[in-house]
Amino acid sequence: MTRRSVIIGTGSYLPARILTNAELAATVDTTDAWIVERTGIRQRHIAADGELTSDLAVAAARRALEAAGLTADAVDLIVVATATPDQTFPACATVVQHKLGMTTGVAFDVAAVCSGFLYALAVADAMLVTGAARTALVIGAETFSRLLDWTDRGTCVLFGDGAGAIVLRAEEQPGTSADRGILSHRLHSDGRYNDLLFVDGGPGSTGTVGKLRMKGREVFRHAVTNLAAVMTETLAAAGLAAADVAWVVPHQANLRILEGTAKKLGLASERVVVTVDRHANTSAASVPLALDVAVRDGRIRQGDLLILEAMGGGFTWGAAAVRW
């Protein structure tokens, strides 16, 4: 028998305010047609004044716990992936822990930007399969709108706010590729590409939060190549192939990246979960947000093989093969 981390609940949360392309076009030199043609994005959600990343995370976590049929006191590990914590410290995860009414367990953040959820998933999986924890909340949550330069049409149209969460529980499985749960994951990073996607500030440099800066064409080129490679690597590690995949649940950065990656793997676009049109790029929140959408609308069914993938600033990138 093999101990696997099985997803037993998903949840998500999007702020109430919706910002459409038409509204953006009234304040920056762009049009709805320009944004849709290049990115597939039609709208994004924006956190309200005073609405914190931890608030989004808690709302998503509560929905995931409800779906799992658990209360917060059943959780002994919280890992929050975010690039936009409420404070420099303490960790957003400890704030979430407190807001959920928990006083025991382990809670910490993972910072890998858009790949953050995949990194957090891998860390939680390692702790569950080794027995360091039994039940985990893994959350991706962002208020990315607060990092944007709203005069830069090349970046401000791309991002939105939101949170997604899953509940993982350690379970004994037969130890084959047909097992439920996380079958394999692979993570990578390459700091040579820092200047292609970054925030131009921080507490240890400028003492300010800074604004997001990106060279979109270069990021696009690396994204398609890196994501296709890491997905193939992850499937091979589980003894599986692209033909076995029921659903790709990707980071929702750009519709063209999603389509390009699927094509490179020989996967039909109909097997890719797409939410970028409604959510835009919510960084670490985008994969669990898309997963929750596809679980709740019935597309994802027990036994389906999923491949989750993401790439973000750093560069960081990764993928996970999960049997539902």
C-alpha positions in Angstrom: 0.0 0.0 0.0 1.1 3.6 -0.7 0.1 6.7 1.2 -1.5 9.3 -1.3 -2.7 12.8 -0.8 -6.3 12.8 -2.0 -8.4 15.9 -2.8 -11.6 15.6 -0.9 -13.0 19.1 -1.3 -12.6 22.2 -3.4 -13.7 25.8 -3.0 -13.2 29.2 -4.5 -14.1 32.9 -4.0 -14.2 35.9 -6.3 -14.7 39.5 -5.2 -18.1 41.0 -6.1 -16.8 43.8 -8.2 -16.4 42.9 -11.9 -14.2 45.1 -14.1 -14.9 44.7 -17.8 -12.7 45.4 -20.8 -15.0 48.2 -21.8 -14.4 49.9 -18.4 -10.7 49.6 -18.8 -10.8 51.1 -22.3 -12.3 54.2 -20.8 -9.1 54.8 -18.7 -6.2 53.3 -20.6 -5.4 53.1 -24.4 -6.9 49.8 -25.2 -10.1 48.2 -26.5 -12.2 45.2 -25.7 -11.3 43.7 -29.1 -7.6 44.2 -28.6 -7.7 42.5 -25.2 -9.8 39.6 -26.3 -7.8 38.9 -29.4 -4.5 38.8 -27.6 -5.5 37.2 -24.3 -9.0 35.8 -24.4 -9.8 37.9 -21.3 -13.2 39.7 -21.2 -13.5 40.6 -17.5 -11.8 40.3 -14.1 -12.8 40.6 -10.4 -11.3 43.3 -8.2 -11.1 43.2 -4.4 -13.1 45.8 -2.6 -11.4 48.5 -0.5 -10.5 46.8 2.8 -10.9 43.3 1.4 -7.7 41.5 2.1 -6.0 38.5 0.6 -6.6 36.6 3.8 -10.4 37.3 3.5 -10.4 35.8 0.0 -8.5 32.8 1.2 -10.8 32.2 4.2 -13.9 32.4 2.0 -12.4 29.8 -0.4 -11.2 27.6 2.4 -14.6 27.5 4.1 -16.2 26.4 0.8 -13.6 23.7 0.4 -14.1 22.5 3.9 -17.9 22.4 3.4 -17.4 20.3 0.2 -15.2 17.9 2.2 -17.7 17.6 5.0 -15.1 18.8 7.5 -14.7 21.6 10.0 -11.5 23.7 10.4 -10.5 21.8 13.6 -9.9 18.7 11.4 -7.1 20.5 9.6 -3.5 20.2 10.9 -1.7 22.0 8.0 -2.4 25.2 6.0 -0.2 26.2 3.1 -1.1 29.5 1.4 0.4 30.4 -2.0 0.4 34.1 -2.5 2.5 37.0 -3.8 0.2 39.5 -2.2 0.0 38.8 1.6 -1.8 41.1 3.9 1.5 42.1 5.6 5.2 41.5 5.0 4.9 39.2 8.0 3.5 37.2 9.7 2.5 34.7 7.0 -0.9 35.1 5.4 -1.5 31.4 6.4 -1.4 32.2 10.1 -4.0 35.0 9.6 -6.2 32.5 7.7 -5.6 30.0 10.6 -6.8 32.6 13.1 -9.8 33.7 11.0 -10.9 30.0 10.7 -10.8 29.7 14.5 -7.9 27.3 14.6 -5.3 27.4 17.4 -3.3 24.2 16.6 -1.5 22.9 13.5 1.1 24.3 11.1 0.5 27.3 8.8 2.9 29.0 6.4 3.1 30.7 3.0 4.8 29.7 -0.2 6.0 32.4 -2.6 6.3 31.2 -6.2 3.9 33.7 -7.8 1.8 32.1 -10.5 3.3 28.7 -9.8 2.7 29.1 -6.1 -0.3 26.7 -5.9 1.7 23.9 -7.6 4.6 24.5 -5.2 2.2 24.6 -2.2 0.6 21.4 -3.4 3.9 19.6 -3.6 5.0 20.8 -0.1 1.7 19.7 1.4 1.8 16.3 -0.4 5.3 15.7 0.9 4.1 16.4 4.5 1.1 14.2 4.1 2.8 11.2 2.6 5.5 11.2 5.2 3.0 11.4 8.1 3.9 14.9 9.2 0.3 15.9 8.7 -3.0 14.2 8.1 -5.3 16.8 6.6 -4.3 19.9 4.8 -5.8 23.1 3.4 -3.9 24.3 0.3 -4.9 27.7 -0.8 -4.0 30.1 -3.7 -5.1 33.6 -2.9 -4.2 37.0 -4.5 -5.2 40.6 -4.6 -3.0 41.2 -7.6 -4.8 44.4 -8.6 -2.8 46.1 -5.9 0.5 45.4 -7.7 -0.7 46.8 -11.0 0.3 50.0 -12.8 -3.1 51.0 -14.1 -1.5 53.2 -16.8 0.3 50.2 -18.4 -2.0 48.6 -20.9 0.4 45.7 -21.4 -0.1 44.5 -17.8 -3.2 46.0 -16.1 -5.6 44.3 -18.5 -4.2 40.8 -17.7 -4.8 40.3 -13.9 -7.5 40.0 -11.4 -8.2 39.0 -7.8 -9.5 35.7 -6.3 -8.8 32.6 -4.2 -9.1 28.9 -4.6 -8.6 26.1 -2.1 -8.5 22.4 -1.8 -8.7 20.0 1.2 -6.1 17.2 1.0 -6.3 14.1 3.1 -3.7 11.3 3.4 -5.2 7.9 2.4 -3.8 4.4 1.8 -4.0 3.4 -1.8 -2.8 0.3 -3.7 0.2 2.0 -5.1 -0.5 2.1 -8.9 -1.2 4.8 -11.5 -4.9 4.1 -11.0 -4.7 5.3 -7.4 -6.8 8.3 -6.3 -4.8 11.4 -5.3 -1.6 13.0 -6.3 0.4 10.6 -8.4 3.4 12.8 -9.2 4.6 16.4 -9.4 7.6 18.1 -10.8 8.8 21.7 -10.0 11.4 23.9 -11.7 12.9 27.4 -11.5 15.4 29.5 -13.4 16.4 32.8 -11.9 18.1 34.0 -15.0 14.7 35.3 -16.3 13.9 37.6 -13.3 13.8 40.7 -15.5 11.1 39.3 -17.8 8.4 39.2 -15.1 8.9 41.0 -11.7 7.7 43.6 -9.3 10.0 46.7 -9.1 10.0 47.0 -5.3 10.2 45.1 -2.0 10.9 45.6 1.7 14.5 44.6 1.4 15.3 46.9 -1.6 13.1 49.9 -2.1 11.0 49.6 1.1 7.9 49.9 -1.1 5.5 47.3 -2.6 6.4 48.2 -6.2 4.5 47.5 -9.4 4.4 44.6 -11.7 6.6 44.7 -14.9 6.5 42.2 -17.7 8.0 41.5 -21.2 5.0 39.7 -22.5 6.4 38.2 -25.7 9.4 36.6 -24.0 7.2 35.2 -21.2 4.9 33.7 -23.7 7.7 31.9 -25.6 9.1 30.4 -22.4 5.7 29.5 -21.0 4.6 27.2 -23.9 7.9 25.4 -24.0 8.4 25.0 -20.3 4.8 24.0 -19.5 4.6 21.3 -22.3 7.9 19.9 -21.1 7.0 19.7 -17.4 3.6 18.2 -18.1 5.3 15.4 -20.1 7.9 14.9 -17.4 5.2 14.7 -14.7 3.1 12.2 -16.6 6.1 10.0 -17.3 7.0 10.0 -13.6 3.5 8.5 -12.9 3.8 6.0 -15.8 1.2 7.8 -17.8 1.0 9.7 -21.1 -1.0 12.6 -22.5 -3.6 10.2 -24.0 -4.5 9.2 -20.4 -5.4 12.8 -19.4 -9.1 13.6 -19.0 -8.6 17.3 -18.1 -5.8 19.8 -18.2 -6.3 22.4 -15.4 -3.8 25.1 -16.3 -2.7 28.4 -14.9 -5.0 31.0 -16.5 -2.5 33.5 -17.9 -3.5 33.8 -21.5 -5.8 31.8 -23.8 -3.1 31.6 -26.4 -0.7 30.0 -24.0 -3.4 27.5 -23.0 -4.0 26.6 -26.6 -0.3 26.5 -27.5 0.5 24.2 -24.6 -2.3 21.8 -25.4 -1.3 21.7 -29.1 2.3 20.9 -28.2 1.1 17.9 -26.1 -1.3 16.8 -28.8 -4.3 17.4 -26.5 -7.7 18.7 -27.8 -8.6 22.1 -26.6 -11.9 20.7 -25.4 -9.9 18.9 -22.6 -8.6 22.2 -21.2 -10.5 23.9 -18.4 -10.7 27.6 -19.4 -11.7 30.4 -17.0 -9.3 33.1 -18.1 -12.1 34.8 -20.0 -14.0 35.5 -16.7 -11.2 35.5 -14.1 -8.2 36.9 -16.0 -4.8 35.9 -14.5 -5.3 35.5 -10.7 -1.7 34.3 -10.2 -1.5 31.6 -7.5 -5.3 31.4 -7.3 -5.9 30.6 -10.9 -5.4 26.8 -10.9 -7.5 26.0 -7.8 -10.2 28.5 -9.1 -10.4 26.6 -12.4 -10.4 23.3 -10.6 -13.3 24.3 -8.4 -15.3 25.5 -11.4 -14.8 22.2 -13.3 -15.6 20.1 -10.2 -18.8 22.0 -9.4 -20.1 22.0 -13.0 -19.7 18.2 -13.2 -17.0 18.1 -15.8 -14.5 16.4 -13.5 -15.7 13.0 -12.3 -14.2 10.4 -10.0 -11.5 8.4 -11.8 -10.5 11.2 -14.2 -6.8 11.9 -14.6 -6.0 15.6 -14.2 -2.8 17.4 -15.1 -2.4 20.7 -13.2 0.3 23.2 -14.5 1.5 26.7 -14.0 4.4 29.0 -14.7 5.2 32.4 -13.1 7.8 35.0 -12.3 11.2 33.7 -11.3 10.8 31.9 -13.6 9.1 29.1 -11.7 7.0 26.4 -13.2 5.6 23.0 -12.3 2.9 20.4 -12.9 1.0 17.7 -10.9 -0.8 14.6 -12.1 -3.9 13.9 -9.9 -6.4 11.2 -10.1 -9.8 12.4 -9.0 
